Amino acid sequence: MIAREGREFVLVGTAHISRESVDLVREVIEKEEPDCVCIELDSRRYEALSRQQRFESLDLKQVIRAKQLATLMLNLVLASYQKYLGLQLGIQPGTELLEAARTAEERGIPVALCDRDIRVTLRRAWHSLSLYRKFLLLSSFLGGIFEKPELTEDDLRELRQQDVMSKLMQELGEAFPGLKTVLIDERDAFLSERIERTSGQRIVAVVGAGHLEGMRRALVEGRRADLEELEAIPPVSSAWKWVGWGIPAVILGSLLLIGLRQGASAAGENLLFWILANGIPSAIGAAVALAHPATIAAAFLAAPITSLTPLIGAGYVTAFVQAYLKPPLVSELREVSQEIGSVRGWWRNRLLRIFLVFLLTTFGSILGTWVGGAEIVSNLF
């Protein structure tokens, strides 16, 4: 318990897959009878935990329009990992957080969801990495999707005593130092500030054990945080904007100069090469993903165009077409966390196949841009 300026803050550190944590949370809230219970969840994660049929209302087309497919995929991977551990331990991840909310509601105590929006955290984390670190992270991420760690009894006993997701984030922070600030330090500051702003003299805060020390220091020292700054999405650097528009400018400028120097026929041949160099790899990517024939055609047609603008990629176009033509069934949405760890599941489950279409057509478009661009620029000279 932390007492300061006439207020009391009771921090309860939990392991997100521990039956003991569930019992502890209820016991503390019933004993302390606080004015408010703060929980380490944002509104979206709370809804995802509390609503078993949460995916039934998923507007996948809106997710694609908002360019949030990658964020959704990462969320599903984390959920799958937690669910796997939950099955090993006999309890679903986050149960203690729901228990805190239920206990508070039963006793008429207000509940405050105090964590930062997971989408903001992920986007700030991605922005904090260099291009090389992003490549390493993606490689580790893709390589670990299908791993099912063998857990011994000692492993299970240790997992019951710690906050697994905080430990996972800590390990990510050690492997990728730029991530630690966003995944751990910023969230410690954000949670502490939200708790500070909660009304009431006696506050119980239920958070992962990994946040306890950072939050305790912030509350004891009275450190305040700027929530607007912590929730801001860093803008794309001007350098990347120049690169994003520079590549299309070089390609189009080269085609124009080829037309002026070598004639319209030569320009037409280079333009055709550009179309084929972009369209064929993207179409192959869609075909490998076993996409709908119309999606494969969309990949071929979209890639040469989207490669000339940084506003949208071929992957988002093909994902939208695939989602429109082959929308996931409700049963498939419910099973996605199990299927995501299986190689065959990525082709069997319609939602995962949309992810696969997005990834493979994006890779094909990137490959085609470099091959086509190199050929056109070389022909200029």
Backbone hydrogen bonds, N-H to C=O, Kabsch-Sander energy under -0.5 kcal/mol:
donor,donor_aa,acceptor,acceptor_aa,energy
2,I,9,F,-2.8
4,R,7,R,-2.5
7,R,4,R,-1.7
8,E,201,Q,-3.2
9,F,2,I,-3.0
10,V,8,E,-0.5
10,V,203,I,-3.5
11,L,9,F,-0.7
12,V,10,V,-0.5
12,V,205,A,-3.2
13,G,11,L,-0.6
14,T,207,V,-2.1
18,S,15,A,-1.1
22,V,18,S,-1.3
23,D,19,R,-1.9
24,L,20,E,-2.4
25,V,21,S,-2.5
26,R,22,V,-1.7
27,E,23,D,-2.3
28,V,24,L,-2.6
29,I,25,V,-2.2
30,E,26,R,-2.4
31,K,27,E,-1.9
32,E,28,V,-3.1
33,E,29,I,-2.1
35,D,202,R,-2.9
36,C,202,R,-1.1
37,V,110,P,-2.5
38,C,36,C,-0.5
38,C,204,V,-3.1
39,I,112,A,-2.5
40,E,206,V,-1.9
41,L,39,I,-2.4
46,Y,42,D,-2.5
47,E,43,S,-2.1
48,A,44,R,-2.3
49,L,45,R,-2.1
50,S,46,Y,-2.7
51,R,47,E,-2.1
52,Q,50,S,-0.7
54,R,51,R,-1.5
56,E,53,Q,-1.6
57,S,53,Q,-0.5
57,S,54,R,-0.8
58,L,55,F,-1.6
60,L,58,L,-1.2
63,V,59,D,-1.8
64,I,60,L,-2.2
65,R,61,K,-2.5
66,A,62,Q,-2.2
67,K,64,I,-1.7
68,Q,63,V,-2.6
72,L,68,Q,-2.4
73,M,69,L,-2.6
74,L,70,A,-2.3
75,N,71,T,-2.3
76,L,72,L,-2.2
77,V,73,M,-2.1
78,L,74,L,-2.4
79,A,75,N,-2.6
80,S,76,L,-2.5
81,Y,77,V,-2.3
82,Q,78,L,-2.5
83,K,79,A,-2.6
84,Y,80,S,-2.4
85,L,81,Y,-2.1
86,G,82,Q,-2.7
87,L,83,K,-2.4
88,Q,84,Y,-1.6
89,L,85,L,-1.9
90,G,86,G,-1.4
91,I,86,G,-1.7
94,G,16,H,-2.3
95,T,16,H,-0.6
95,T,92,Q,-1.5
97,L,94,G,-0.6
98,L,94,G,-1.8
99,E,95,T,-2.4
100,A,96,E,-1.8
101,A,97,L,-1.8
102,R,98,L,-2.8
103,T,99,E,-2.8
104,A,100,A,-2.2
105,E,101,A,-2.4
106,E,102,R,-2.5
107,R,103,T,-1.4
108,G,105,E,-1.2
109,I,104,A,-3.2
112,A,37,V,-2.7
114,C,39,I,-2.4
114,C,112,A,-0.8
115,D,39,I,-0.5
115,D,41,L,-1.8
120,V,117,D,-0.7
121,T,117,D,-2.0
122,L,118,I,-2.5
123,R,119,R,-2.2
124,R,120,V,-2.7
125,A,121,T,-2.3
126,W,122,L,-2.4
127,H,123,R,-2.1
128,S,124,R,-1.3
129,L,126,W,-1.2
134,K,130,S,-2.5
135,F,131,L,-2.0
136,L,132,Y,-2.1
137,L,133,R,-2.7
138,L,134,K,-2.6
139,S,135,F,-2.3
140,S,136,L,-2.5
141,F,137,L,-2.9
142,L,138,L,-3.0
143,G,139,S,-2.3
144,G,140,S,-1.6
145,I,141,F,-0.7
145,I,142,L,-0.5
147,E,144,G,-1.0
151,L,149,P,-0.6
152,T,150,E,-0.5
156,L,152,T,-2.4
157,R,153,E,-2.3
158,E,154,D,-2.2
159,L,155,D,-2.5
160,R,156,L,-1.6
161,Q,158,E,-1.3
162,Q,159,L,-1.3
164,V,162,Q,-1.1
167,K,163,D,-2.3
168,L,164,V,-2.7
169,M,165,M,-2.6
170,Q,166,S,-2.3
171,E,167,K,-2.5
172,L,168,L,-2.2
173,G,169,M,-2.4
174,E,170,Q,-1.8
175,A,171,E,-2.3
176,F,172,L,-3.0
179,L,176,F,-2.8
180,K,176,F,-0.7
180,K,177,P,-0.7
181,T,177,P,-0.7
182,V,178,G,-0.6
183,L,179,L,-3.2
184,I,180,K,-2.3
185,D,180,K,-1.6
186,E,181,T,-3.3
188,D,184,I,-2.4
189,A,185,D,-2.2
190,F,186,E,-2.7
191,L,187,R,-2.9
192,S,188,D,-2.2
193,E,189,A,-2.3
194,R,190,F,-2.4
195,I,191,L,-2.2
196,E,192,S,-2.3
197,R,193,E,-2.0
198,T,194,R,-0.5
198,T,195,I,-1.0
203,I,8,E,-3.0
203,I,201,Q,-0.5
204,V,36,C,-2.1
205,A,10,V,-3.0
205,A,203,I,-0.5
206,V,38,C,-3.2
206,V,204,V,-0.5
207,V,12,V,-2.2
207,V,205,A,-0.7
209,A,14,T,-2.6
211,H,208,G,-2.2
212,L,209,A,-1.2
215,M,211,H,-2.4
216,R,212,L,-2.9
217,R,213,E,-2.2
218,A,214,G,-1.8
219,L,215,M,-2.5
220,V,216,R,-2.7
221,E,217,R,-2.4
222,G,218,A,-0.6
223,R,218,A,-2.0
227,L,225,A,-0.9
230,L,226,D,-2.0
231,E,227,L,-1.6
232,A,228,E,-0.6
232,A,229,E,-0.7
241,K,237,S,-1.8
242,W,238,S,-2.3
243,V,239,A,-2.2
244,G,240,W,-3.3
245,W,241,K,-2.3
246,G,242,W,-2.3
247,I,243,V,-2.1
249,A,245,W,-1.7
250,V,246,G,-2.6
251,I,247,I,-2.4
252,L,248,P,-2.9
253,G,249,A,-2.6
254,S,250,V,-2.4
255,L,251,I,-2.3
256,L,252,L,-2.2
257,L,253,G,-2.5
258,I,254,S,-2.6
259,G,255,L,-2.1
260,L,256,L,-2.1
261,R,257,L,-2.8
262,Q,258,I,-3.1
263,G,258,I,-0.6
263,G,259,G,-1.0
267,A,263,G,-1.8
268,G,264,A,-2.6
269,E,265,S,-2.1
270,N,266,A,-2.1
271,L,267,A,-2.4
272,L,268,G,-2.4
273,F,269,E,-2.1
274,W,270,N,-2.4
275,I,271,L,-2.3
276,L,272,L,-2.6
277,A,273,F,-3.2
278,N,274,W,-1.8
279,G,275,I,-3.0
280,I,276,L,-2.2
282,S,278,N,-1.5
283,A,279,G,-2.6
284,I,280,I,-2.6
285,G,281,P,-2.3
286,A,282,S,-2.2
287,A,283,A,-2.4
288,V,284,I,-2.8
289,A,285,G,-1.6
290,L,287,A,-1.8
291,A,286,A,-2.4
295,T,292,H,-1.0
296,I,292,H,-2.0
297,A,293,P,-2.2
298,A,294,A,-2.2
299,A,295,T,-2.3
300,F,296,I,-1.9
301,L,297,A,-2.2
302,A,298,A,-3.0
303,A,299,A,-1.9
305,I,302,A,-0.9
306,T,302,A,-3.2
307,S,303,A,-2.0
308,L,305,I,-1.7
309,T,306,T,-1.6
316,Y,313,G,-0.5
317,V,313,G,-1.4
318,T,314,A,-2.6
319,A,315,G,-2.3
320,F,316,Y,-2.0
321,V,317,V,-2.2
322,Q,318,T,-2.7
323,A,319,A,-2.5
324,Y,320,F,-2.1
325,L,321,V,-2.4
326,K,322,Q,-3.1
333,L,329,L,-2.0
334,R,330,V,-1.9
335,E,331,S,-1.3
336,V,332,E,-0.6
336,V,333,L,-0.6
338,Q,335,E,-1.1
339,E,335,E,-2.3
340,I,336,V,-2.1
341,G,338,Q,-0.8
342,S,339,E,-2.2
346,W,342,S,-0.9
346,W,343,V,-0.9
347,W,343,V,-0.5
347,W,344,R,-1.1
348,R,344,R,-2.0
349,N,345,G,-2.7
353,R,349,N,-2.2
354,I,350,R,-1.7
355,F,351,L,-1.8
356,L,352,L,-2.4
357,V,353,R,-2.7
358,F,354,I,-2.5
359,L,355,F,-2.7
360,L,356,L,-2.8
361,T,357,V,-2.3
362,T,358,F,-1.6
363,F,359,L,-2.3
364,G,360,L,-2.3
365,S,361,T,-2.2
366,I,362,T,-2.4
367,L,363,F,-2.5
368,G,364,G,-2.5
369,T,365,S,-2.2
370,W,366,I,-1.9
371,V,367,L,-2.4
372,G,368,G,-3.0
373,G,369,T,-2.4
374,A,370,W,-2.2
375,E,371,V,-2.0
376,I,372,G,-2.3
377,V,373,G,-2.5
378,S,374,A,-2.1
379,N,375,E,-1.9
380,L,376,I,-1.1
381,F,377,V,-0.8
381,F,378,S,-0.7
